[in-house]
């Protein structure tokens, strides 16, 4: 009789653990929760001014023979700006890069990059090999500015309105599947 109750008592202890792990998996694994899109996590900074920052340029990066500048929060006023947070060591950044090159062709927006926690030589090689879509590249060597922007990880892309207000945050890489929705967000931003 004692042998028959041993498996039941183990089941009583294991079952709550299994249920708990299933609930945790449902909260954190994308796709398990119906209608949950991990790129659409809420941001406390939406519809608020961009944080105050001043990022130095990526040394040695040039375009048309001129140094590509860094930028600050003040540079994000006056027109719609796409701010992409990227790094050369980030595989999804490499995958989304052709789409950034496409977005950079739109004369109605400006595209700038925050190079997060990267080796400058690797960052220059990355842009040299894939092309530079950015009109300015600010270096964030310790990730402080990215934290102020509320960045979870690279890549992330923000749309900043002409008034310097964050209008949209896209978490993860831009892909052919989500690019049109991102462009629609751009079209919804009032021009200066």
N, C-alpha and C positions, 0 to 999 in steps of 0.2 A: 504494500500500500504506500509506503514511503517513497518507492521508486516512481509511482505514478504522479505524485504531487510535486516532485522535483522539477519536471519540465514546465508544469503550470506556474510554479512560483518564479521560475526564470522568465517566463513569458510575461508575467505581471510586471516585472522590473524592466524588461526590454521594450514592451509595447509603448509606454509613454515616451521613451527615448526615440523610437522610430517615428512616432507622431510628431514630436518636437522637431526632429531633423527634416521631416517632410514640409512642415510649416516654414522653417528657415529657408529651405531650398526654394520654396514658392515665392518668398520675398526677395531673394537675391539672384536667382537665375533668370536672366531675360527670357521671355517667351513662355514661362510657366504661368504667369499671371495674365489673364485675358486682357487684351487692349493695352498692355504696358509696353511703351516704347522707351528703351533706355536712353535714347538721344534727346528725349524731351523731359528730363528731370527739371524740377522747378529751380529757379535761381532767385535768391533774395535781392539781386542787383537789377533785375528787370525793371525798366522804366525809371531807373535812377542814374545819376551822373556816373561816368566811368570813375574808377578810383584815381587818386592822385599818384602819378608816377613819372619818372623821367629815365628812359632807358638809353644807354650808350649804343652807338652803332656797332655792327659786326665788323670789326677792324679788317681792312683789306678787301671788303666786298665792294665791287664797283659795278656800275651800269653805264654804258656809253662813255667810258673813260672817266666817270666822276664817282666819288665815294657815295655809297648808298647811306643815307642818314639814319640815325636812331630816331626815336620820337617820344613824345610825352603826352599826357592827357590833353594838354592845350592844342596839340596838333590834330586832335580828333574832332574838331569843331569846324563847321562851315559846309561840310558835305557828308554824304553817307559813306561810312568807312566799314570795311570788313576787316576784323582783327582775327588772325589765325595764330594759335599757339601751337608750335611745332618743335621738333628736334630731329637731328640727323639719325639718331639711334632708334627712332620710332618707325616701325614697319608700316602701321596704318597711315602715317604721314606721307610715306613714299607712295602708297596706293592712292591717296587723295590728291596728290600733287598735280596730275594732269587736269583735274577739275579746277584747281586754283588757277592754273595757267589760263583756263577758259574764262573764269570769272574776271581775271585781270584785264581781259580785252574789253570789258564793258566800261565805256568812258564816263558813265554816270556815277560810278563808285570808285573808291580808292581802296586798295588792298595793302595791308601792312602786316608784318609778322613779328611775333614775340618768340625769340629763340630761347627755349627753356632748358637750363641745366645741360648745356652742350659744349663740346670742345670746338673752339672757333675754327680750327682747320677742317674738322669734319663737317661743320655747318657750311663753310664756303665750298667744299667739295660737293656736298649734297646739292646746293643751288647751282654750282657749275655744271654738274652732270644732268640735272633735271630741268634747269631753267629757273630764273628768278622772277616770280610773279609779283613781288613786293616792291612798292615804291619806297618803303622804309622798313628796316629790320632793327628791332631793339633787342639787346641781349639781356637776358634775365638769368645770370649765372647761378644764383642760389634759389631761384623759384619764388622769391618774395613777392614780386609784382604779380605773378600768376596766382599766388594765394589770395592776394587782394582782389583779383578778378573773380575769385571763386572757382578756379580751375580744378577739376577732379583729376585730370590726366591729359596727356597729349594724344591726339590732337583735339582741340576744341576751337570753335569758330563763333565769333560774336558779330552782330550787326549793330553799329553805333549810328544813331541818327545825327543829322547836322547840328543839333543842339548839344551834342556830347553825351547823350543819354543811351544806355544800353537798351536796345529794342528787341534783341533775340539772342539766344544762346543755343548753339548746337554742340552736343557732346558726342565725341567720337568722330570718325572720318566722314567727310562728305563722300557720297557714293553716287553712281549713276541712278540708283533707286531713290535717293532722297534729294538729289540736286534740284529738281524742278520745284519741290516744296520750298527749298531754301531760296530759290530765285523768286518764288511767289512772295515770300516774306520780305525780300528786298523791294519788290514792287509796291508793297503796302506802306512802306516808310515814306512819310511826306518829305518832299524835297525842300531845300532851304528857300 
